[in-house]
Amino acid sequence: MEKDKKLTYREALERLERIQSLIEGNEIDVDDLSEKLKEASELLEICRAKLFSANEETQKIMKKIKR
């Protein structure tokens, strides 16, 4: 999933939602479940990193505005 680090937040979130839907709909084979959970974990990390980065950038902008 190395190339997927270039996913946008929305793309990663959509993939997470698809995995969630597959799991909730019992559409995933037990043999594939651990692979999908691993992918979901990686997608969550991408989303967290993007949210953290956006938060930091927003804080920097807000500090400049308040000067």
PyMOL commands that set and color helices and strands:
alter all, ss='L'
color gray80, all
select helices_A, chain A and resi 2-6+9-24+30-66
alter helices_A, ss='H'
color red, helices_A
deselect
rebuild
show_as cartoon
